[in-house]
């Protein structure tokens, strides 16, 4: 196991008709989607969560195992599975979550899982951080991994689940200080610091202790901030967009996969990684996210598919070809 993800694993029910209560169920959850993406991109990947013994939990477990995700740290529980309902709108996606007392929300292993020594990246964030006792134990895992692994935070802000936004903003700043890499979408940034420039928020997280902050900006691509470096921006590949669900999770996972490929397998190496390596990693992540957008639902690509699109982009650039303006980024 080289990359581990912590947090919710649930069933997403996505709307299948405007104005009608028709939904189709899919295995989902931000950490789970990211774990699937990481595994499909060729890295040994594990998920730390708790699954219900109910019929939904069985489906989730089977999906993880079919995709090659290590489930050794996934205990089972009599508590129900978390359910999420997703309504697509022309601008974004709206969510309703049913998670109180669920199996993943009550994840509280004692003692903490002992990850294998080869595990280089540990991811946390999303709605699991809004649920106790899971949130406290996740933070215990983060602290136990400090200096031993690259800790990655993707808050994946869901305002409908947050009762006290001011408190939540303070918590995210604290979590950023425990992290080596923070990934946000521009929507996350606006919710966390309404009206402020994104570079100011990124600067706050760097001062708090993060080594790097990456913000994805939809069609505008993604931007990286590091202390004592100029911001670095990459463009989003032009692709026909079918759906944006799971794009952010795919980007987050693919960035860790690419950073590993660039030799960054410990926290201190995030500081010393050069501009060329970072640009390569960001382009890889943006390409993986774009491929996810070409299919309905969260359906991350394989490593071969990402490499093929990257090669086509290089060929097109060499021929001075301009891709389609339709772009997808989380």
ChimeraX attribute file (.defattr): number of C-alpha atoms within 10 A of each C-alpha:
attribute: neighborCount
match mode: 1-to-1
recipient: residues
	/A:1	18
	/A:2	21
	/A:3	26
	/A:4	25
	/A:5	24
	/A:6	28
	/A:7	27
	/A:8	33
	/A:9	30
	/A:10	30
	/A:11	22
	/A:12	23
	/A:13	20
	/A:14	22
	/A:15	18
	/A:16	14
	/A:17	11
	/A:18	10
	/A:19	8
	/A:20	8
	/A:21	10
	/A:22	11
	/A:23	15
	/A:24	12
	/A:25	16
	/A:26	18
	/A:27	23
	/A:28	25
	/A:29	24
	/A:30	30
	/A:31	31
	/A:32	27
	/A:33	25
	/A:34	28
	/A:35	34
	/A:36	30
	/A:37	33
	/A:38	35
	/A:39	26
	/A:40	21
	/A:41	24
	/A:42	13
	/A:43	23
	/A:44	19
	/A:45	25
	/A:46	28
	/A:47	27
	/A:48	29
	/A:49	27
	/A:50	28
	/A:51	30
	/A:52	23
	/A:53	18
	/A:54	15
	/A:55	10
	/A:56	20
	/A:57	25
	/A:58	14
	/A:59	16
	/A:60	20
	/A:61	19
	/A:62	13
	/A:63	17
	/A:64	21
	/A:65	12
	/A:66	9
	/A:67	15
	/A:68	19
	/A:69	24
	/A:70	18
	/A:71	16
	/A:72	10
	/A:73	17
	/A:74	17
	/A:75	16
	/A:76	18
	/A:77	18
	/A:78	12
	/A:79	19
	/A:80	21
	/A:81	29
	/A:82	25
	/A:83	20
	/A:84	20
	/A:85	17
	/A:86	19
	/A:87	18
	/A:88	17
	/A:89	10
	/A:90	5
	/A:91	6
	/A:92	10
	/A:93	13
	/A:94	13
	/A:95	16
	/A:96	15
	/A:97	17
	/A:98	14
	/A:99	22
	/A:100	15
	/A:101	16
	/A:102	22
	/A:103	28
	/A:104	32
	/A:105	28
	/A:106	22
	/A:107	28
	/A:108	18
	/A:109	17
	/A:110	7
	/A:111	7
	/A:112	13
	/A:113	11
	/A:114	10
	/A:115	18
	/A:116	9
	/A:117	10
	/A:118	12
	/A:119	20
	/A:120	22
	/A:121	27
	/A:122	26
	/A:123	28
	/A:124	28
	/A:125	25
	/A:126	19
	/A:127	23
	/A:128	27
	/A:129	24
	/A:130	18
	/A:131	20
	/A:132	17
	/A:133	17
	/A:134	24
	/A:135	23
	/A:136	16
	/A:137	19
	/A:138	25
	/A:139	16
	/A:140	12
	/A:141	19
	/A:142	23
	/A:143	14
	/A:144	13
	/A:145	20
	/A:146	15
	/A:147	14
	/A:148	17
	/A:149	24
	/A:150	27
	/A:151	26
	/A:152	28
	/A:153	26
	/A:154	25
	/A:155	23
	/A:156	20
	/A:157	21
	/A:158	16
	/A:159	15
	/A:160	10
	/A:161	16
	/A:162	13
	/A:163	10
	/A:164	9
	/A:165	13
	/A:166	11
	/A:167	10
	/A:168	17
	/A:169	15
	/A:170	12
	/A:171	13
	/A:172	19
	/A:173	20
	/A:174	14
	/A:175	24
	/A:176	29
	/A:177	20
	/A:178	22
	/A:179	32
	/A:180	25
	/A:181	25
	/A:182	28
	/A:183	27
	/A:184	25
	/A:185	21
	/A:186	17
	/A:187	17
	/A:188	19
	/A:189	23
	/A:190	15
	/A:191	16
	/A:192	23
	/A:193	14
	/A:194	12
	/A:195	9
	/A:196	12
	/A:197	11
	/A:198	18
	/A:199	16
	/A:200	11
	/A:201	18
	/A:202	25
	/A:203	16
	/A:204	15
	/A:205	25
	/A:206	23
	/A:207	14
	/A:208	16
	/A:209	17
	/A:210	25
	/A:211	23
	/A:212	22
	/A:213	26
	/A:214	24
	/A:215	23
	/A:216	27
	/A:217	18
	/A:218	19
	/A:219	16
	/A:220	15
	/A:221	20
	/A:222	26
	/A:223	20
	/A:224	22
	/A:225	21
	/A:226	19
	/A:227	15
	/A:228	6
	/A:229	9
	/A:230	9
	/A:231	13
	/A:232	15
	/A:233	18
	/A:234	16
	/A:235	19
	/A:236	26
	/A:237	26
	/A:238	19
	/A:239	17
	/A:240	16
	/A:241	17
	/A:242	14
	/A:243	19
	/A:244	24
	/A:245	25
	/A:246	24
	/A:247	30
	/A:248	30
	/A:249	28
	/A:250	34
	/A:251	30
	/A:252	31
	/A:253	30
	/A:254	33
	/A:255	25
	/A:256	27
	/A:257	27
	/A:258	22
	/A:259	22
	/A:260	18
	/A:261	14
	/A:262	17
	/A:263	12
	/A:264	21
	/A:265	22
	/A:266	18
	/A:267	21
	/A:268	15
	/A:269	15
	/A:270	19
	/A:271	14
	/A:272	9
	/A:273	14
	/A:274	11
	/A:275	11
	/A:276	10
	/A:277	15
	/A:278	18
	/A:279	16
	/A:280	16
	/A:281	21
	/A:282	29
	/A:283	23
	/A:284	23
	/A:285	27
	/A:286	30
	/A:287	30
	/A:288	32
	/A:289	34
	/A:290	31
	/A:291	27
	/A:292	31
	/A:293	29
	/A:294	20
	/A:295	17
	/A:296	13
	/A:297	19
	/A:298	28
	/A:299	21
	/A:300	32
	/A:301	25
	/A:302	18
	/A:303	19
	/A:304	12
	/A:305	15
	/A:306	22
	/A:307	15
	/A:308	12
	/A:309	17
	/A:310	18
	/A:311	12
	/A:312	12
	/A:313	18
	/A:314	13
	/A:315	12
	/A:316	13
	/A:317	12
	/A:318	9
	/A:319	9
	/A:320	9
	/A:321	11
	/A:322	10
	/A:323	13
	/A:324	10
	/A:325	12
	/A:326	12
	/A:327	19
	/A:328	28
	/A:329	30
	/A:330	28
